[in-house]
């Protein structure tokens, strides 16, 4: 299972790895380190969307080791970068929360176009494959297409769904779903919310209302709030994450569309800037294409080509 997950992660991170590999391979292999060469490493990391500040900090560590005489070759810089990235990404509990008493409530939030509803289906599939019973709540009532899309997924996956009429109060749908989850004795309630733009204060207030309703019906709910971010947006995803963290008390990130971008380094930047861990990554189009985020595996994936050079 671990090998399968690692291979999927490597496949998903392939474009980001190519961005790093293509830049650093020609720069570093077979060359002696010098100050100018170290400066060029920073450009390669920024291109992969690690973030300007973090890229500078990582390169500064290479520079320190170079000036100490520890790092002399270009290959030495790779080892330093990998070790520092792993250290920064490790340490958080990356498991999805699980309530002491069922149901566990997972609230899923995100902006329009982030792949949120599909990500909900992927989470449902992964939980069901673990042997957990799942109930979906279609609380994105502002867009009829979202309810229809989640309904199709529920039928394909064989998972029950609670939904209201078009334009219904999202908080009311969430409350009804919480009632149903308790009555049916399900393990996990997954609540899909409207694809909120982070500039729309009214919609963000609605999200707060949903959280309040869930907490009144199920103690401690939501136990996990996952923010779905589109990996292809790179650093702009961090601005979204900051707002949602403040309003929705985000506990983890689902980084979708990792396989479709060379900017997957944002996974590092998000965790570094916000202190919110990436817990899941989407690495394809099907419900099976979701993997737990493995920091060491992710960093190794980014440098796979370089390691085999």
Buried (B, 14 or more C-beta within 10 A) or exposed (E): EEEEBBBBBBBBBBBBBBBBBBBBBEBBEEEEBEEEBBEBBBEBBBBBBBBEEBBBBBBEBBBEBBEEEEBEBBBBBBBBBBEBBBEBBEEBEBEBBEBEEBBBBBBBBBBEEBBBBBBBBBBBBBBBEEEBBBBBBBBBBBBEEBBBBBBEBBEEBEBBBBBBEEEBBBBBBBBBBBEBBBEEEBBBBBBBBBBBBBEEEEBBEBBEBBBEBBBEBBEEBBBBBBBBBBBBBBBBBBEBBBBBBEBBEBBBBBBBBBBBBBBBBBBBBBBBBBEBBBBBBBBBEEBEBBBBBBBEBBBBBBBBBBEEB
